[in-house]
Amino acid sequence: MRRLLTLLALTAISVMFAVSGSGRTVRAETPVFGDSVNVSNNVGISQDPSIAVSGSIVHVVWRDNTPGNGEILYARSVDNGETFGTPINLSNSTNSSRLPSVVAIGETVYVVWIEDTPDFYQVSYVKSTNNGDTFTSQVNVSGESDDLNAWAPML
């Protein structure tokens, strides 16, 4: 059975997720989606979501201001998007973090984003080798030079 996964950012407040997987369609090209799940599930503004799927595990990252500034949060579902775990803060920064991107290959999950330092933008990176159970410490992969302003990293 073919499953269509979609990630929605509604009104720039919450990150929502819905699945079409029962094969139900209104017309051949119009899937019917199930109930949406609030992945971010917080009081802050959640935006810029990115999604990756590996097997039955759905990985979602987004920018969120709930911690007090723009942080990169991560949540995962181990049941094809039916439920999501509690979000964790990947950036843990005093700077503003933005524009995350995630990719999953097997059990390895890669996440990059922009870190807005006082002098320039830099690309930060973390990796998990156990389906998002734990992540490495944040690494600056773009260097530290005001001659280099990194923007919008993609995986």
N, C-alpha and C positions, 0 to 999 in steps of 0.2 A: 504494500500500500504506500502510495506517495504522500508525504506530509509536507505541507507548506507552512513555514514558520514566518512570523512577521513580528516586528518590534515597532511600537508606536510611541511617539512622544506627544502627549496630549496637552495642549495649552501651556507647554513649557513648564509644567509644575510637577508631573509625575512621569515616570517611565513605565509604560504599559506593554504587556506581551499577550498575544493571542495565537492560538494554533488552529489550523484546519487540517484534520487528519482522518476524519471518518469517511472521506470520499463523498460527503454530501455536497451537492452543488445546486445552485439555482439554474444555471446554464453551464454548459461545458467549461466556459472560461471564467465563471464566477464562483469561487469557493465560498463555503459557508464556514465562518469562524465560530469557535466556542467562546465562552466567557473570557474576558480579559483578566489578567493578573497584574496587580500593582507591584512591580518589581522593586521600585525605589522605596515605597511605603514609608515616607517621612513627611515632615512638615515644611521642609525647604524646597527650593526650586531645583528640579532635576532636568538636565538638558543634554544634548549632544550624545545620544546613546549609540553604542556599537554592539553588534551581536556576533557570536561565533558558535557553531554547533559541531560537536564531535560525538558520533553515536547518539546516545540518549541524553547526553549532557549539553545543556545550553548555558553559555557564558555571556554575561551582559556587563558592560562598563558604561559609565556616564559621568558627566560633571555634575556636582551637587554643591549647593551652598549651605546645607544644613550644619556642617561643622563650623561655620562662621566665615569661611572664604571658599573659593572654588576648589574643591577636592575631587579626585578621581575615585569613584566607588565601584565595587565589583560585587556581583551576586551570581549565583549559579543555581541551576535546576538539574537534578539527577534523574528526573522522571518526565523527560520530554517537554518540559515547560509547564507542567500542571501546577507545581509549587516552586518557590524560590527560597533559598536560605537568607539569613540576615546579611545585609550588605556589609562589606568591609572596606576600609579606607586604604587604597593602594599608595596614594601620593603622600599623605601625612606631612604636609608642607605648610610653612608660614606664608609661602608665595601663593599666587593664584595658579591653579592647574586647569587645563582646558583641552578640548578636542581629542578625546581618547579614541584609540583603535585597538581592536582585539582580534586575534586569530587563534584557532585551536587545531593542532595536528596530533591526532592520537591523544595521549595523556598530557601533552605539552601545550601550555597556554602562554601566549606572548601578548603583552600590553604595552603600548607606547602612548605618550601624550606630550603636550607642550607645558613646560614649567615657565611661568612668567617671573623671572628673577628681577631684581631692581634695575639691572643694567641691560638685559637682553632676554630673548626667548631661547630656551634650550629644549632639546628632545630628551625625555626621560623614559626609562624602560624597566619593566620587571618581567620575570618569567616564573612559571610553575611547571614542574615536571610530574605532578601528581593530581592532574585534573582540577587544579584550583584549590586544593586543600591548604597549601602554603605557597608563598611567593618569595623570590629573592628580594634583597634590598634594592631600593631604587638606584639606577645607574644613569648618569648623564652620558648619552652617546653622541652628543653634538659638539662637545668641547665647551670651553669658556672663553669666548672672544666677542667683544662688542662689534667686531667686523662681521660676525655671523649671527643672523637672526633667523632661527629655524621656525618653521610654521607648518601646521597641518600634516603631521606624520601619518602615514598609512601603512598597514601591513597587508 
